[in-house]
Amino acid sequence: MAVEPVRFPYQPGGDVRNESALPFLQVRLQYQRHVVDRFGLVDSGATVNVLPYSVGIQLGAIWEEQRVEIALAGNLAAVPARGILLSATILHLSPVRLAFAWAYSDEVPLVLGQMNFFQEFEVCFYQAEGMFAICPRNNG
Amino acid sequence: MSTTELIPLINPLSTAEKFQLLQYLVVELGKEAGAFPLDTNSTYPVWTPYGIPAESADKLATMLAEERAAYGS
């Protein structure tokens, strides 16, 4: 059965002007037995998902155990990153596996990018309404 | 202060300073008119990690594929 798109309002960013609402999406992340709820920036221009360092630590991940080194770019070009796989749940939707570049920095929000958030979800932005909608790609 | 009082103060300024003043006035007028949505005194973070080498995304895709192969999809 097809799943209806779920709509979300744009949210004010923590470190930008209040009127600059952005497509932040609340997501429940799980790594092994640890779970955290965070807002992630849905960013179609981001090549990969990015996980801030402290969120990985809260999830119980150990930096030294993540062996896959990931090169970042842009304002994160100088930040080391390691690949990490997490389960992600959005509201009532089925959990998906997301691969993150776990950045060795907290000077970055949680970013949901092309690899592989946009591979798991269709996303539509309705800027004029201050809304965006997501729909699982594998919704049968 | 009126413009009559202001102009004699501006006249001695150098050309560069007059351009700076002009630029300042243009920005201020723009703000008042709502023509400049961006504030010159603010910082606008751009978080998009754009231009990441393709191999970075490939590595993440490989991690997902290896997990799928190991545990089933």
N, CA and C atoms of all chains as a GROMACS GRO file, in nm:
protein
  639
    1MET      N    1   0.085  -0.119   0.000
    1MET     CA    2   0.000   0.000   0.000
    1MET      C    3   0.089   0.125   0.000
    2ALA      N    4   0.056   0.218  -0.086
    2ALA     CA    5   0.137   0.339  -0.098
    2ALA      C    6   0.124   0.424   0.028
    3VAL      N    7   0.234   0.486   0.064
    3VAL     CA    8   0.236   0.573   0.181
    3VAL      C    9   0.219   0.718   0.135
    4GLU      N   10   0.130   0.789   0.199
    4GLU     CA   11   0.108   0.929   0.164
    4GLU      C   12   0.229   1.013   0.206
    5PRO      N   13   0.264   1.115   0.127
    5PRO     CA   14   0.372   1.204   0.170
    5PRO      C   15   0.338   1.268   0.304
    6VAL      N   16   0.439   1.287   0.386
    6VAL     CA   17   0.421   1.350   0.516
    6VAL      C   18   0.479   1.491   0.508
    7ARG      N   19   0.399   1.588   0.549
    7ARG     CA   20   0.442   1.728   0.537
    7ARG      C   21   0.494   1.779   0.671
    8PHE      N   22   0.596   1.865   0.661
    8PHE     CA   23   0.657   1.923   0.780
    8PHE      C   24   0.674   2.074   0.759
    9PRO      N   25   0.658   2.152   0.865
    9PRO     CA   26   0.684   2.296   0.852
    9PRO      C   27   0.834   2.325   0.857
   10TYR      N   28   0.876   2.430   0.789
   10TYR     CA   29   1.014   2.477   0.805
   10TYR      C   30   1.033   2.519   0.950
   11GLN      N   31   1.154   2.500   1.001
   11GLN     CA   32   1.184   2.534   1.140
   11GLN      C   33   1.293   2.641   1.143
   12PRO      N   34   1.286   2.730   1.242
   12PRO     CA   35   1.396   2.826   1.256
   12PRO      C   36   1.524   2.750   1.289
   13GLY      N   37   1.634   2.790   1.224
   13GLY     CA   38   1.763   2.726   1.253
   13GLY      C   39   1.817   2.779   1.383
   14GLY      N   40   1.900   2.699   1.449
   14GLY     CA   41   1.953   2.739   1.578
   14GLY      C   42   2.050   2.855   1.569
   15ASP      N   43   2.123   2.865   1.458
   15ASP     CA   44   2.227   2.966   1.452
   15ASP      C   45   2.212   3.058   1.330
   16VAL      N   46   2.091   3.068   1.283
   16VAL     CA   47   2.064   3.166   1.179
   16VAL      C   48   1.949   3.254   1.228
   17ARG      N   49   1.922   3.361   1.158
   17ARG     CA   50   1.817   3.453   1.204
   17ARG      C   51   1.684   3.380   1.213
   18ASN      N   52   1.606   3.419   1.310
   18ASN     CA   53   1.482   3.350   1.337
   18ASN      C   54   1.390   3.341   1.216
   19GLU      N   55   1.395   3.447   1.134
   19GLU     CA   56   1.303   3.446   1.021
   19GLU      C   57   1.352   3.353   0.910
   20SER      N   58   1.475   3.303   0.923
   20SER     CA   59   1.528   3.215   0.821
   20SER      C   60   1.492   3.070   0.853
   21ALA      N   61   1.367   3.038   0.842
   21ALA     CA   62   1.324   2.901   0.867
   21ALA      C   63   1.377   2.811   0.756
   22LEU      N   64   1.416   2.692   0.795
   22LEU     CA   65   1.479   2.598   0.702
   22LEU      C   66   1.410   2.462   0.713
   23PRO      N   67   1.430   2.377   0.612
   23PRO     CA   68   1.367   2.244   0.619
   23PRO      C   69   1.439   2.151   0.715
   24PHE      N   70   1.417   2.171   0.843
   24PHE     CA   71   1.470   2.081   0.945
   24PHE      C   72   1.368   1.970   0.970
   25LEU      N   73   1.416   1.849   0.978
   25LEU     CA   74   1.331   1.732   0.994
   25LEU      C   75   1.370   1.657   1.121
   26GLN      N   76   1.272   1.634   1.207
   26GLN     CA   77   1.302   1.558   1.328
   26GLN      C   78   1.317   1.411   1.294
   27VAL      N   79   1.426   1.355   1.336
   27VAL     CA   80   1.457   1.217   1.303
   27VAL      C   81   1.510   1.146   1.427
   28ARG      N   82   1.467   1.023   1.443
   28ARG     CA   83   1.517   0.940   1.554
   28ARG      C   84   1.629   0.852   1.502
   29LEU      N   85   1.747   0.870   1.557
   29LEU     CA   86   1.864   0.795   1.512
   29LEU      C   87   1.896   0.686   1.612
   30GLN      N   88   1.933   0.570   1.560
   30GLN     CA   89   1.968   0.459   1.648
   30GLN      C   90   2.099   0.396   1.601
   31TYR      N   91   2.187   0.373   1.699
   31TYR     CA   92   2.312   0.301   1.674
   31TYR      C   93   2.325   0.197   1.784
   32GLN      N   94   2.320   0.072   1.743
   32GLN     CA   95   2.316  -0.037   1.840
   32GLN      C   96   2.198  -0.012   1.936
   33ARG      N   97   2.222   0.005   2.067
   33ARG     CA   98   2.107   0.023   2.157
   33ARG      C   99   2.080   0.168   2.192
   34HIS      N  100   2.160   0.259   2.138
   34HIS     CA  101   2.145   0.400   2.174
   34HIS      C  102   2.056   0.472   2.074
   35VAL      N  103   1.970   0.559   2.129
   35VAL     CA  104   1.876   0.634   2.046
   35VAL      C  105   1.882   0.782   2.082
   36VAL      N  106   1.883   0.868   1.981
   36VAL     CA  107   1.870   1.011   2.005
   36VAL      C  108   1.773   1.070   1.903
   37ASP      N  109   1.704   1.175   1.944
   37ASP     CA  110   1.615   1.249   1.854
   37ASP      C  111   1.681   1.382   1.819
   38ARG      N  112   1.691   1.411   1.693
   38ARG     CA  113   1.755   1.535   1.648
   38ARG      C  114   1.681   1.593   1.527
   39PHE      N  115   1.702   1.723   1.504
   39PHE     CA  116   1.655   1.784   1.381
   39PHE      C  117   1.769   1.781   1.280
   40GLY      N  118   1.740   1.730   1.162
   40GLY     CA  119   1.838   1.727   1.055
   40GLY      C  120   1.797   1.823   0.943
   41LEU      N  121   1.896   1.888   0.885
   41LEU     CA  122   1.870   1.980   0.773
   41LEU      C  123   1.859   1.900   0.644
   42VAL      N  124   1.741   1.904   0.583
   42VAL     CA  125   1.720   1.834   0.456
   42VAL      C  126   1.783   1.919   0.346
   43ASP      N  127   1.894   1.870   0.291
   43ASP     CA  128   1.978   1.954   0.206
   43ASP      C  129   2.007   1.882   0.074
   44SER      N  130   1.933   1.920  -0.030
   44SER     CA  131   1.949   1.852  -0.159
   44SER      C  132   2.084   1.882  -0.223
   45GLY      N  133   2.152   1.985  -0.176
   45GLY     CA  134   2.283   2.018  -0.231
   45GLY      C  135   2.397   1.945  -0.163
   46ALA      N  136   2.367   1.876  -0.055
   46ALA     CA  137   2.471   1.803   0.018
   46ALA      C  138   2.492   1.667  -0.046
   47THR      N  139   2.615   1.636  -0.077
   47THR     CA  140   2.645   1.509  -0.142
   47THR      C  141   2.619   1.392  -0.049
   48VAL      N  142   2.644   1.412   0.079
   48VAL     CA  143   2.630   1.301   0.175
   48VAL      C  144   2.555   1.350   0.299
   49ASN      N  145   2.510   1.254   0.380
   49ASN     CA  146   2.459   1.286   0.514
   49ASN      C  147   2.578   1.320   0.603
   50VAL      N  148   2.557   1.412   0.697
   50VAL     CA  149   2.665   1.448   0.789
   50VAL      C  150   2.614   1.440   0.932
   51LEU      N  151   2.692   1.376   1.016
   51LEU     CA  152   2.658   1.359   1.158
   51LEU      C  153   2.757   1.439   1.242
   52PRO      N  154   2.707   1.533   1.325
   52PRO     CA  155   2.798   1.606   1.413
   52PRO      C  156   2.865   1.510   1.512
   53TYR      N  157   2.984   1.546   1.554
   53TYR     CA  158   3.063   1.456   1.640
   53TYR      C  159   2.988   1.420   1.768
   54SER      N  160   2.931   1.521   1.837
   54SER     CA  161   2.870   1.495   1.968
   54SER      C  162   2.748   1.403   1.957
   55VAL      N  163   2.680   1.408   1.843
   55VAL     CA  164   2.564   1.320   1.827
   55VAL      C  165   2.610   1.175   1.815
   56GLY      N  166   2.720   1.155   1.743
   56GLY     CA  167   2.777   1.021   1.735
   56GLY      C  168   2.818   0.968   1.872
   57ILE      N  169   2.876   1.057   1.952
   57ILE     CA  170   2.918   1.018   2.088
   57ILE      C  171   2.795   0.981   2.172
   58GLN      N  172   2.689   1.064   2.161
   58GLN     CA  173   2.566   1.034   2.235
   58GLN      C  174   2.505   0.900   2.192
   59LEU      N  175   2.533   0.863   2.068
   59LEU     CA  176   2.482   0.735   2.019
   59LEU      C  177   2.572   0.618   2.060
   60GLY      N  178   2.677   0.649   2.132
   60GLY     CA  179   2.764   0.542   2.180
   60GLY      C  180   2.869   0.497   2.080
   61ALA      N  181   2.880   0.571   1.969
   61ALA     CA  182   2.979   0.533   1.868
   61ALA      C  183   3.119   0.570   1.917
   62ILE      N  184   3.216   0.493   1.874
   62ILE     CA  185   3.356   0.518   1.910
   62ILE      C  186   3.432   0.555   1.784
   63TRP      N  187   3.486   0.675   1.785
   63TRP     CA  188   3.551   0.730   1.665
   63TRP      C  189   3.655   0.634   1.608
   64GLU      N  190   3.741   0.583   1.696
   64GLU     CA  191   3.852   0.500   1.651
   64GLU      C  192   3.804   0.370   1.587
   65GLU      N  193   3.683   0.330   1.617
   65GLU     CA  194   3.633   0.204   1.562
   65GLU      C  195   3.574   0.221   1.422
   66GLN      N  196   3.553   0.344   1.380
   66GLN     CA  197   3.498   0.369   1.246
   66GLN      C  198   3.616   0.383   1.150
   67ARG      N  199   3.634   0.285   1.065
   67ARG     CA  200   3.757   0.274   0.986
   67ARG      C  201   3.751   0.344   0.851
   68VAL      N  202   3.628   0.372   0.802
   68VAL     CA  203   3.617   0.427   0.666
   68VAL      C  204   3.630   0.579   0.672
   69GLU      N  205   3.739   0.630   0.616
   69GLU     CA  206   3.763   0.774   0.617
   69GLU      C  207   3.688   0.838   0.500
   70ILE      N  208   3.620   0.948   0.533
   70ILE     CA  209   3.539   1.018   0.432
   70ILE      C  210   3.593   1.159   0.415
   71ALA      N  211   3.619   1.200   0.291
   71ALA     CA  212   3.665   1.335   0.264
   71ALA      C  213   3.545   1.426   0.247
   72LEU      N  214   3.541   1.536   0.322
   72LEU     CA  215   3.433   1.633   0.308
   72LEU      C  216   3.481   1.750   0.222
   73ALA      N  217   3.394   1.848   0.201
   73ALA     CA  218   3.428   1.961   0.115
   73ALA      C  219   3.357   2.085   0.166
   74GLY      N  220   3.373   2.193   0.091
   74GLY     CA  221   3.310   2.319   0.129
   74GLY      C  222   3.363   2.367   0.263
   75ASN      N  223   3.272   2.416   0.348
   75ASN     CA  224   3.318   2.467   0.477
   75ASN      C  225   3.357   2.355   0.573
   76LEU      N  226   3.343   2.231   0.530
   76LEU     CA  227   3.384   2.117   0.612
   76LEU      C  228   3.509   2.050   0.556
   77ALA      N  229   3.573   2.114   0.460
   77ALA     CA  230   3.684   2.051   0.389
   77ALA      C  231   3.797   2.010   0.484
   78ALA      N  232   3.817   2.086   0.591
   78ALA     CA  233   3.929   2.057   0.681
   78ALA      C  234   3.889   1.963   0.794
   79VAL      N  235   3.764   1.920   0.796
   79VAL     CA  236   3.713   1.839   0.907
   79VAL      C  237   3.727   1.690   0.874
   80PRO      N  238   3.798   1.614   0.957
   80PRO     CA  239   3.804   1.469   0.934
   80PRO      C  240   3.666   1.408   0.953
   81ALA      N  241   3.638   1.303   0.880
   81ALA     CA  242   3.509   1.236   0.894
   81ALA      C  243   3.526   1.086   0.872
   82ARG      N  244   3.441   1.009   0.936
   82ARG     CA  245   3.442   0.864   0.922
   82ARG      C  246   3.301   0.817   0.885
   83GLY      N  247   3.292   0.714   0.808
   83GLY     CA  248   3.162   0.659   0.771
   83GLY      C  249   3.099   0.581   0.886
   84ILE      N  250   2.968   0.598   0.903
   84ILE     CA  251   2.897   0.524   1.008
   84ILE      C  252   2.754   0.498   0.960
   85LEU      N  253   2.703   0.380   0.989
   85LEU     CA  254   2.567   0.343   0.949
   85LEU      C  255   2.474   0.352   1.070
   86LEU      N  256   2.359   0.420   1.052
   86LEU     CA  257   2.260   0.436   1.159
   86LEU      C  258   2.123   0.396   1.108
   87SER      N  259   2.037   0.360   1.201
   87SER     CA  260   1.895   0.346   1.167
   87SER      C  261   1.828   0.480   1.193
   88ALA      N  262   1.740   0.517   1.103
   88ALA     CA  263   1.671   0.646   1.117
   88ALA      C  264   1.521   0.624   1.103
   89THR      N  265   1.446   0.682   1.196
   89THR     CA  266   1.300   0.671   1.192
   89THR      C  267   1.240   0.811   1.192
   90ILE      N  268   1.146   0.831   1.102
   90ILE     CA  269   1.076   0.959   1.094
   90ILE      C  270   0.928   0.932   1.119
   91LEU      N  271   0.879   0.984   1.230
   91LEU     CA  272   0.740   0.963   1.271
   91LEU      C  273   0.702   0.815   1.260
   92HIS      N  274   0.592   0.789   1.188
   92HIS     CA  275   0.540   0.653   1.179
   92HIS      C  276   0.600   0.574   1.063
   93LEU      N  277   0.690   0.637   0.987
   93LEU     CA  278   0.745   0.570   0.869
   93LEU      C  279   0.841   0.459   0.911
   94SER      N  280   0.856   0.362   0.825
   94SER     CA  281   0.945   0.250   0.855
   94SER      C  282   1.089   0.300   0.868
   95PRO      N  283   1.164   0.242   0.962
   95PRO     CA  284   1.305   0.281   0.977
   95PRO      C  285   1.384   0.252   0.850
   96VAL      N  286   1.482   0.335   0.824
   96VAL     CA  287   1.572   0.313   0.710
   96VAL      C  288   1.715   0.317   0.761
   97ARG      N  289   1.805   0.257   0.684
   97ARG     CA  290   1.946   0.264   0.717
   97ARG      C  291   2.006   0.385   0.644
   98LEU      N  292   2.068   0.472   0.719
   98LEU     CA  293   2.133   0.588   0.659
   98LEU      C  294   2.283   0.582   0.687
   99ALA      N  295   2.359   0.612   0.583
   99ALA     CA  296   2.505   0.619   0.596
   99ALA      C  297   2.545   0.764   0.617
  100PHE      N  298   2.620   0.791   0.722
  100PHE     CA  299   2.660   0.928   0.754
  100PHE      C  300   2.811   0.943   0.744
  101ALA      N  301   2.852   1.062   0.705
  101ALA     CA  302   2.990   1.104   0.728
  101ALA      C  303   2.991   1.164   0.868
  102TRP      N  304   3.051   1.092   0.960
  102TRP     CA  305   3.055   1.138   1.100
  102TRP      C  306   3.171   1.237   1.112
  103ALA      N  307   3.135   1.364   1.125
  103ALA     CA  308   3.236   1.470   1.124
  103ALA      C  309   3.299   1.486   1.262
  104TYR      N  310   3.427   1.513   1.263
  104TYR     CA  311   3.497   1.536   1.390
  104TYR      C  312   3.483   1.683   1.426
  105SER      N  313   3.358   1.727   1.435
  105SER     CA  314   3.328   1.868   1.464
  105SER      C  315   3.181   1.880   1.502
  106ASP      N  316   3.156   1.979   1.588
  106ASP     CA  317   3.016   2.013   1.618
  106ASP      C  318   2.976   2.144   1.552
  107GLU      N  319   3.065   2.198   1.470
  107GLU     CA  320   3.035   2.322   1.400
  107GLU      C  321   2.957   2.294   1.272
  108VAL      N  322   2.866   2.202   1.281
  108VAL     CA  323   2.788   2.164   1.164
  108VAL      C  324   2.657   2.104   1.214
  109PRO      N  325   2.547   2.131   1.146
  109PRO     CA  326   2.423   2.064   1.186
  109PRO      C  327   2.420   1.921   1.134
  110LEU      N  328   2.324   1.848   1.181
  110LEU     CA  329   2.296   1.718   1.120
  110LEU      C  330   2.243   1.745   0.980
  111VAL      N  331   2.309   1.690   0.880
  111VAL     CA  332   2.270   1.716   0.740
  111VAL      C  333   2.218   1.587   0.678
  112LEU      N  334   2.103   1.598   0.612
  112LEU     CA  335   2.045   1.483   0.542
  112LEU      C  336   2.060   1.511   0.391
  113GLY      N  337   2.152   1.441   0.327
  113GLY     CA  338   2.189   1.473   0.190
  113GLY      C  339   2.160   1.362   0.091
  114GLN      N  340   2.223   1.376  -0.025
  114GLN     CA  341   2.195   1.287  -0.138
  114GLN      C  342   2.228   1.141  -0.107
  115MET      N  343   2.345   1.116  -0.050
  115MET     CA  344   2.383   0.979  -0.008
  115MET      C  345   2.360   0.969   0.140
  116ASN      N  346   2.258   0.908   0.187
  116ASN     CA  347   2.161   0.839   0.106
  116ASN      C  348   2.018   0.876   0.147
  117PHE      N  349   2.002   0.991   0.217
  117PHE     CA  350   1.866   1.030   0.257
  117PHE      C  351   1.776   1.046   0.134
  118PHE      N  352   1.830   1.113   0.031
  118PHE     CA  353   1.748   1.138  -0.088
  118PHE      C  354   1.732   1.013  -0.174
  119GLN      N  355   1.807   0.910  -0.142
  119GLN     CA  356   1.785   0.781  -0.209
  119GLN      C  357   1.673   0.703  -0.141
  120GLU      N  358   1.650   0.735  -0.015
  120GLU     CA  359   1.546   0.665   0.061
  120GLU      C  360   1.412   0.738   0.056
  121PHE      N  361   1.416   0.870   0.036
  121PHE     CA  362   1.292   0.948   0.041
  121PHE      C  363   1.282   1.042  -0.079
  122GLU      N  364   1.160   1.052  -0.132
  122GLU     CA  365   1.128   1.158  -0.226
  122GLU      C  366   1.098   1.282  -0.142
  123VAL      N  367   1.151   1.395  -0.184
  123VAL     CA  368   1.132   1.517  -0.106
  123VAL      C  369   1.079   1.627  -0.197
  124CYS      N  370   0.976   1.696  -0.150
  124CYS     CA  371   0.923   1.812  -0.223
  124CYS      C  372   0.927   1.933  -0.130
  125PHE      N  373   0.976   2.043  -0.181
  125PHE     CA  374   0.982   2.167  -0.103
  125PHE      C  375   0.872   2.262  -0.151
  126TYR      N  376   0.800   2.319  -0.055
  126TYR     CA  377   0.696   2.418  -0.085
  126TYR      C  378   0.734   2.546  -0.012
  127GLN      N  379   0.830   2.616  -0.073
  127GLN     CA  380   0.890   2.732  -0.006
  127GLN      C  381   0.785   2.836   0.032
  128ALA      N  382   0.692   2.864  -0.060
  128ALA     CA  383   0.592   2.968  -0.035
  128ALA      C  384   0.504   2.934   0.085
  129GLU      N  385   0.483   2.805   0.107
  129GLU     CA  386   0.400   2.762   0.220
  129GLU      C  387   0.484   2.736   0.345
  130GLY      N  388   0.616   2.744   0.331
  130GLY     CA  389   0.703   2.713   0.444
  130GLY      C  390   0.690   2.568   0.487
  131MET      N  391   0.672   2.481   0.390
  131MET     CA  392   0.653   2.339   0.419
  131MET      C  393   0.742   2.256   0.325
  132PHE      N  394   0.768   2.133   0.368
  132PHE     CA  395   0.826   2.035   0.278
  132PHE      C  396   0.761   1.901   0.307
  133ALA      N  397   0.768   1.812   0.212
  133ALA     CA  398   0.703   1.682   0.226
  133ALA      C  399   0.801   1.573   0.189
  134ILE      N  400   0.794   1.463   0.262
  134ILE     CA  401   0.879   1.348   0.228
  134ILE      C  402   0.791   1.225   0.212
  135CYS      N  403   0.840   1.134   0.130
  135CYS     CA  404   0.768   1.010   0.106
  135CYS      C  405   0.871   0.899   0.083
  136PRO      N  406   0.858   0.788   0.153
  136PRO     CA  407   0.955   0.680   0.132
  136PRO      C  408   0.954   0.635  -0.014
  137ARG      N  409   1.071   0.606  -0.069
  137ARG     CA  410   1.077   0.561  -0.208
  137ARG      C  411   1.028   0.418  -0.222
  138ASN      N  412   1.062   0.337  -0.124
  138ASN     CA  413   1.022   0.196  -0.130
  138ASN      C  414   0.893   0.178  -0.052
  139ASN      N  415   0.786   0.242  -0.102
  139ASN     CA  416   0.661   0.238  -0.026
  139ASN      C  417   0.563   0.135  -0.082
  140GLY      N  418   0.617   0.047  -0.169
  140GLY     CA  419   0.532  -0.057  -0.222
  140GLY      C  420   0.428  -0.003  -0.314
  141MET      N  421   1.998   6.695   1.292
  141MET     CA  422   2.088   6.766   1.200
  141MET      C  423   2.023   6.770   1.061
  142SER      N  424   2.026   6.889   1.001
  142SER     CA  425   1.965   6.901   0.869
  142SER      C  426   2.071   6.875   0.761
  143THR      N  427   2.026   6.856   0.639
  143THR     CA  428   2.120   6.835   0.528
  143THR      C  429   2.204   6.960   0.505
  144THR      N  430   2.147   7.077   0.534
  144THR     CA  431   2.222   7.202   0.519
  144THR      C  432   2.346   7.201   0.610
  145GLU      N  433   2.326   7.143   0.728
  145GLU     CA  434   2.439   7.134   0.822
  145GLU      C  435   2.533   7.018   0.784
  146LEU      N  436   2.476   6.917   0.724
  146LEU     CA  437   2.552   6.795   0.697
  146LEU      C  438   2.647   6.811   0.577
  147ILE      N  439   2.600   6.879   0.474
  147ILE     CA  440   2.678   6.886   0.349
  147ILE      C  441   2.817   6.950   0.370
  148PRO      N  442   2.826   7.057   0.447
  148PRO     CA  443   2.961   7.111   0.470
  148PRO      C  444   3.054   7.012   0.541
  149LEU      N  445   2.996   6.919   0.617
  149LEU     CA  446   3.079   6.818   0.684
  149LEU      C  447   3.125   6.711   0.587
  150ILE      N  448   3.044   6.688   0.484
  150ILE     CA  449   3.077   6.583   0.388
  150ILE      C  450   3.180   6.632   0.286
  151ASN      N  451   3.170   6.757   0.250
  151ASN     CA  452   3.255   6.810   0.143
  151ASN      C  453   3.404   6.786   0.163
  152PRO      N  454   3.456   6.799   0.284
  152PRO     CA  455   3.601   6.777   0.300
  152PRO      C  456   3.644   6.631   0.289
  153LEU      N  457   3.549   6.539   0.289
  153LEU     CA  458   3.585   6.396   0.283
  153LEU      C  459   3.654   6.364   0.151
  154SER      N  460   3.739   6.262   0.155
  154SER     CA  461   3.806   6.217   0.033
  154SER      C  462   3.704   6.147  -0.058
  155THR      N  463   3.745   6.126  -0.181
  155THR     CA  464   3.656   6.056  -0.275
  155THR      C  465   3.621   5.917  -0.223
  156ALA      N  466   3.723   5.847  -0.170
  156ALA     CA  467   3.697   5.711  -0.120
  156ALA      C  468   3.597   5.714  -0.005
  157GLU      N  469   3.612   5.812   0.083
  157GLU     CA  470   3.520   5.822   0.197
  157GLU      C  471   3.378   5.857   0.151
  158LYS      N  472   3.372   5.941   0.047
  158LYS     CA  473   3.238   5.975  -0.007
  158LYS      C  474   3.172   5.852  -0.067
  159PHE      N  475   3.253   5.768  -0.134
  159PHE     CA  476   3.197   5.644  -0.188
  159PHE      C  477   3.149   5.551  -0.076
  160GLN      N  478   3.228   5.548   0.032
  160GLN     CA  479   3.187   5.465   0.147
  160GLN      C  480   3.054   5.515   0.203
  161LEU      N  481   3.043   5.647   0.213
  161LEU     CA  482   2.920   5.706   0.265
  161LEU      C  483   2.803   5.674   0.172
  162LEU      N  484   2.830   5.686   0.042
  162LEU     CA  485   2.727   5.657  -0.056
  162LEU      C  486   2.680   5.512  -0.044
  163GLN      N  487   2.780   5.422  -0.030
  163GLN     CA  488   2.747   5.281  -0.016
  163GLN      C  489   2.662   5.258   0.109
  164TYR      N  490   2.702   5.323   0.217
  164TYR     CA  491   2.628   5.310   0.344
  164TYR      C  492   2.483   5.356   0.326
  165LEU      N  493   2.466   5.471   0.259
  165LEU     CA  494   2.331   5.526   0.242
  165LEU      C  495   2.246   5.435   0.153
  166VAL      N  496   2.309   5.379   0.049
  166VAL     CA  497   2.234   5.290  -0.041
  166VAL      C  498   2.184   5.170   0.036
  167VAL      N  499   2.272   5.112   0.120
  167VAL     CA  500   2.232   4.994   0.197
  167VAL      C  501   2.122   5.030   0.296
  168GLU      N  502   2.139   5.144   0.365
  168GLU     CA  503   2.038   5.185   0.463
  168GLU      C  504   1.903   5.211   0.398
  169LEU      N  505   1.907   5.280   0.281
  169LEU     CA  506   1.781   5.306   0.209
  169LEU      C  507   1.717   5.176   0.164
  170GLY      N  508   1.803   5.083   0.119
  170GLY     CA  509   1.753   4.953   0.077
  170GLY      C  510   1.686   4.879   0.190
  171LYS      N  511   1.748   4.886   0.309
  171LYS     CA  512   1.690   4.819   0.426
  171LYS      C  513   1.552   4.879   0.457
  172GLU      N  514   1.547   5.012   0.455
  172GLU     CA  515   1.420   5.078   0.487
  172GLU      C  516   1.311   5.040   0.387
  173ALA      N  517   1.352   5.022   0.263
  173ALA     CA  518   1.254   4.988   0.159
  173ALA      C  519   1.230   4.838   0.152
  174GLY      N  520   1.304   4.763   0.232
  174GLY     CA  521   1.289   4.617   0.227
  174GLY      C  522   1.350   4.556   0.104
  175ALA      N  523   1.438   4.633   0.038
  175ALA     CA  524   1.495   4.584  -0.088
  175ALA      C  525   1.610   4.487  -0.065
  176PHE      N  526   1.672   4.491   0.055
  176PHE     CA  527   1.785   4.403   0.083
  176PHE      C  528   1.745   4.304   0.191
  177PRO      N  529   1.705   4.187   0.154
  177PRO     CA  530   1.667   4.088   0.254
  177PRO      C  531   1.786   4.039   0.335
  178LEU      N  532   1.906   4.059   0.286
  178LEU     CA  533   2.025   4.013   0.359
  178LEU      C  534   2.083   4.129   0.438
  179ASP      N  535   2.117   4.102   0.562
  179ASP     CA  536   2.172   4.201   0.651
  179ASP      C  537   2.323   4.200   0.640
  180THR      N  538   2.382   4.316   0.611
  180THR     CA  539   2.527   4.320   0.591
  180THR      C  540   2.604   4.290   0.720
  181ASN      N  541   2.538   4.303   0.835
  181ASN     CA  542   2.607   4.278   0.961
  181ASN      C  543   2.588   4.136   1.013
  182SER      N  544   2.517   4.055   0.938
  182SER     CA  545   2.491   3.919   0.983
  182SER      C  546   2.580   3.819   0.909
  183THR      N  547   2.596   3.705   0.972
  183THR     CA  548   2.668   3.595   0.908
  183THR      C  549   2.567   3.490   0.868
  184TYR      N  550   2.581   3.442   0.747
  184TYR     CA  551   2.486   3.342   0.696
  184TYR      C  552   2.560   3.212   0.668
  185PRO      N  553   2.549   3.117   0.760
  185PRO     CA  554   2.621   2.991   0.738
  185PRO      C  555   2.564   2.913   0.620
  186VAL      N  556   2.653   2.860   0.542
  186VAL     CA  557   2.614   2.772   0.432
  186VAL      C  558   2.673   2.635   0.464
  187TRP      N  559   2.586   2.545   0.503
  187TRP     CA  560   2.635   2.418   0.555
  187TRP      C  561   2.656   2.313   0.449
  188THR      N  562   2.598   2.334   0.334
  188THR     CA  563   2.601   2.230   0.233
  188THR      C  564   2.743   2.183   0.203
  189PRO      N  565   2.775   2.057   0.234
  189PRO     CA  566   2.907   2.006   0.198
  189PRO      C  567   2.908   1.967   0.050
  190TYR      N  568   2.911   2.068  -0.035
  190TYR     CA  569   2.902   2.050  -0.179
  190TYR      C  570   3.041   2.023  -0.236
  191GLY      N  571   3.046   1.941  -0.338
  191GLY     CA  572   3.173   1.917  -0.406
  191GLY      C  573   3.256   1.809  -0.341
  192ILE      N  574   3.193   1.728  -0.259
  192ILE     CA  575   3.265   1.616  -0.198
  192ILE      C  576   3.307   1.518  -0.307
  193PRO      N  577   3.430   1.465  -0.299
  193PRO     CA  578   3.473   1.369  -0.401
  193PRO      C  579   3.373   1.254  -0.412
  194ALA      N  580   3.351   1.210  -0.534
  194ALA     CA  581   3.254   1.102  -0.557
  194ALA      C  582   3.289   0.978  -0.477
  195GLU      N  583   3.418   0.959  -0.453
  195GLU     CA  584   3.458   0.837  -0.381
  195GLU      C  585   3.408   0.838  -0.236
  196SER      N  586   3.383   0.957  -0.180
  196SER     CA  587   3.330   0.962  -0.043
  196SER      C  588   3.189   0.903  -0.039
  197ALA      N  589   3.106   0.946  -0.133
  197ALA     CA  590   2.971   0.891  -0.141
  197ALA      C  591   2.976   0.743  -0.175
  198ASP      N  592   3.073   0.707  -0.261
  198ASP     CA  593   3.088   0.566  -0.298
  198ASP      C  594   3.122   0.480  -0.177
  199LYS      N  595   3.208   0.534  -0.089
  199LYS     CA  596   3.246   0.458   0.031
  199LYS      C  597   3.124   0.432   0.119
  200LEU      N  598   3.038   0.534   0.134
  200LEU     CA  599   2.918   0.517   0.215
  200LEU      C  600   2.824   0.416   0.149
  201ALA      N  601   2.813   0.424   0.017
  201ALA     CA  602   2.728   0.328  -0.055
  201ALA      C  603   2.780   0.186  -0.036
  202THR      N  604   2.911   0.173  -0.038
  202THR     CA  605   2.973   0.041  -0.018
  202THR      C  606   2.944  -0.012   0.121
  203MET      N  607   2.951   0.076   0.223
  203MET     CA  608   2.920   0.034   0.360
  203MET      C  609   2.777  -0.022   0.367
  204LEU      N  610   2.682   0.050   0.304
  204LEU     CA  611   2.543   0.005   0.305
  204LEU      C  612   2.528  -0.129   0.232
  205ALA      N  613   2.596  -0.140   0.117
  205ALA     CA  614   2.586  -0.263   0.038
  205ALA      C  615   2.645  -0.382   0.113
  206GLU      N  616   2.758  -0.357   0.180
  206GLU     CA  617   2.822  -0.466   0.255
  206GLU      C  618   2.734  -0.512   0.371
  207GLU      N  619   2.669  -0.413   0.436
  207GLU     CA  620   2.580  -0.449   0.547
  207GLU      C  621   2.460  -0.529   0.493
  208ARG      N  622   2.406  -0.484   0.381
  208ARG     CA  623   2.294  -0.554   0.319
  208ARG      C  624   2.333  -0.698   0.284
  209ALA      N  625   2.452  -0.712   0.228
  209ALA     CA  626   2.500  -0.845   0.188
  209ALA      C  627   2.519  -0.934   0.311
  210ALA      N  628   2.564  -0.873   0.421
  210ALA     CA  629   2.593  -0.951   0.541
  210ALA      C  630   2.466  -0.992   0.615
  211TYR      N  631   2.371  -0.901   0.620
  211TYR     CA  632   2.251  -0.926   0.704
  211TYR      C  633   2.122  -0.938   0.624
  212GLY      N  634   2.130  -0.919   0.492
  212GLY     CA  635   2.010  -0.920   0.411
  212GLY      C  636   1.941  -0.787   0.415
  213SER      N  637   1.864  -0.754   0.311
  213SER     CA  638   1.803  -0.622   0.304
  213SER      C  639   1.672  -0.617   0.379
   0.00000   0.00000   0.00000
